[in-house]
């Protein structure tokens, strides 16, 4: 995961939250941000599986 200025990015997340936000709201936003960044890194590194392979593996239809 790329870390530029985590403190500044966290501040930007805080500014977007409503005034009545809870700790859970903040934790959720941080979790989503981490998950997206991890997914992008996996994609860049080629650690992905084609959706057709996943569907076949689990017996799912199109």
CORHU-V491983 format. One record per residue. N is the residue number from 1. OMEGA is omega in whole degrees, -180 to 180 (NA if undefined). Layout:
N_OMEGA + N_OMEGA
//
This chain:
1_-179 + 2_178 + 3_177 + 4_177 + 5_-175 + 6_-179 + 7_179 + 8_179 + 9_177 + 10_178 + 11_178 + 12_176 + 13_179 + 14_-178 + 15_-178 + 16_-178 + 17_177 + 18_-178 + 19_-179 + 20_-180 + 21_178 + 22_174 + 23_178 + 24_177 + 25_180 + 26_180 + 27_178 + 28_-180 + 29_178 + 30_179 + 31_-180 + 32_180 + 33_179 + 34_-179 + 35_179 + 36_180 + 37_179 + 38_178 + 39_178 + 40_178 + 41_177 + 42_180 + 43_179 + 44_-177 + 45_178 + 46_-180 + 47_179 + 48_178 + 49_179 + 50_-177 + 51_178 + 52_178 + 53_180 + 54_180 + 55_179 + 56_-179 + 57_-178 + 58_177 + 59_-180 + 60_178 + 61_180 + 62_NA
//
